[in-house]
Amino acid sequence: MYTYPFEKLEVWQLARKFRKEIYGLVNQFPREEQFGLTSQIKRSASSIGDNIAEGSARLTAKDRAHFLVIAYSSAIETVNHLIGSWDLAYIKEEEYLTLRIKLEEITNKINALHKAQFNRAV
């Protein structure tokens, strides 16, 4: 089976694992949040890896860098949803901090990859 280039990226692999954690986490959210916060955090967490993958298929470095900006933005949106989840007591402080640290690692790697792509585009 062919392995696509994005599958080899450590940042995509981390985003994939992170998405799985988020999907497991939201199972404990109240049922009334199913179409609210639960849906929003699942979509933003999924969007991180989705945009890394989609960007990797773009032909120009500028296009690839653009999708990394979107992936970064999705990670920041996910941070905001985690803060809201903690504020509403849907997650414990320990869960919040653990996931926040993982997102920080992902955003740092997205930034490094973006910088490399952007430098190629210039």
C-alpha positions as CSV (number, residue, x, y, z in Angstrom):
1,M,0.0,0.0,0.0
2,Y,1.2,3.5,-0.9
3,T,2.1,5.9,1.9
4,Y,1.3,9.5,1.1
5,P,3.9,12.1,2.1
6,F,1.6,13.7,4.8
7,E,1.5,10.4,6.6
8,K,5.2,10.6,7.2
9,L,5.0,14.0,8.9
10,E,5.3,13.8,12.6
11,V,3.0,16.8,13.0
12,W,0.2,15.0,11.1
13,Q,0.8,11.8,13.2
14,L,0.4,13.9,16.4
15,A,-2.7,15.6,15.0
16,R,-4.2,12.2,14.2
17,K,-3.6,11.0,17.8
18,F,-4.9,14.2,19.2
19,R,-8.1,13.9,17.2
20,K,-8.7,10.4,18.6
21,E,-8.2,11.7,22.2
22,I,-10.7,14.5,21.6
23,Y,-13.3,12.1,20.2
24,G,-12.9,9.9,23.3
25,L,-13.0,13.0,25.6
26,V,-16.3,14.4,24.3
27,N,-18.1,11.1,25.0
28,Q,-18.3,12.4,28.6
29,F,-19.9,15.7,27.6
30,P,-23.6,16.2,28.4
31,R,-26.0,15.0,25.7
32,E,-27.4,18.5,25.2
33,E,-23.9,19.5,23.9
34,Q,-24.0,17.0,21.1
35,F,-24.8,19.6,18.4
36,G,-22.9,22.4,20.2
37,L,-19.5,22.2,21.8
38,T,-19.1,18.5,21.2
39,S,-19.6,19.0,17.4
40,Q,-17.4,22.2,17.3
41,I,-14.4,20.7,19.2
42,K,-14.5,17.5,17.1
43,R,-14.6,19.5,13.9
44,S,-11.8,21.9,14.9
45,A,-9.6,19.0,16.1
46,S,-10.2,17.1,12.9
47,S,-9.4,20.1,10.8
48,I,-5.8,20.3,12.1
49,G,-4.8,17.0,10.4
50,D,-7.2,17.5,7.5
51,N,-5.5,20.8,6.5
52,I,-2.0,19.4,6.9
53,A,-2.9,16.5,4.6
54,E,-4.7,18.7,2.1
55,G,-1.9,21.2,2.0
56,S,0.7,18.5,1.3
57,A,-1.1,17.8,-2.0
58,R,-0.8,21.4,-3.2
59,L,1.7,22.1,-6.0
60,T,3.3,25.3,-4.7
61,A,5.0,26.0,-1.5
62,K,2.8,29.1,-1.1
63,D,-0.3,26.9,-1.3
64,R,1.2,24.4,1.2
65,A,2.0,27.2,3.6
66,H,-1.5,28.5,3.3
67,F,-3.0,25.2,4.5
68,L,-0.6,25.1,7.4
69,V,-2.0,28.5,8.5
70,I,-5.5,27.0,8.4
71,A,-4.3,24.0,10.4
72,Y,-2.7,26.3,13.0
73,S,-5.9,28.3,13.2
74,S,-7.9,25.1,13.8
75,A,-5.5,24.2,16.6
76,I,-6.1,27.6,18.2
77,E,-9.9,27.2,17.8
78,T,-9.5,23.9,19.6
79,V,-7.6,25.6,22.4
80,N,-10.6,27.9,22.8
81,H,-13.0,25.0,22.9
82,L,-10.9,23.3,25.5
83,I,-11.0,26.4,27.6
84,G,-14.8,26.5,27.3
85,S,-15.0,22.8,28.2
86,W,-13.0,23.4,31.3
87,D,-15.0,26.5,32.2
88,L,-18.2,24.5,31.9
89,A,-16.7,21.7,34.0
90,Y,-17.0,19.2,31.2
91,I,-13.3,18.3,31.7
92,K,-11.0,18.4,34.6
93,E,-8.1,20.8,34.9
94,E,-5.6,17.9,34.5
95,E,-7.3,16.9,31.2
96,Y,-7.3,20.5,30.0
97,L,-3.6,21.0,30.8
98,T,-2.6,17.7,29.2
99,L,-4.4,18.5,26.0
100,R,-3.2,22.0,26.0
101,I,0.4,20.8,26.1
102,K,-0.2,18.4,23.2
103,L,-1.7,21.3,21.2
104,E,1.3,23.5,22.0
105,E,3.6,20.8,20.6
106,I,1.4,20.5,17.5
107,T,1.3,24.2,16.9
108,N,5.1,24.5,17.3
109,K,5.6,21.8,14.7
110,I,3.0,23.4,12.4
111,N,4.9,26.7,12.7
112,A,8.2,25.1,11.9
113,L,6.8,23.3,8.9
114,H,5.1,26.6,7.8
115,K,8.4,28.5,8.1
116,A,10.1,25.8,5.9
117,Q,7.3,26.0,3.3
118,F,7.2,29.8,3.4
119,N,11.0,30.1,2.9
120,R,10.6,27.9,-0.2
121,A,7.8,30.1,-1.5
122,V,9.9,33.3,-1.3
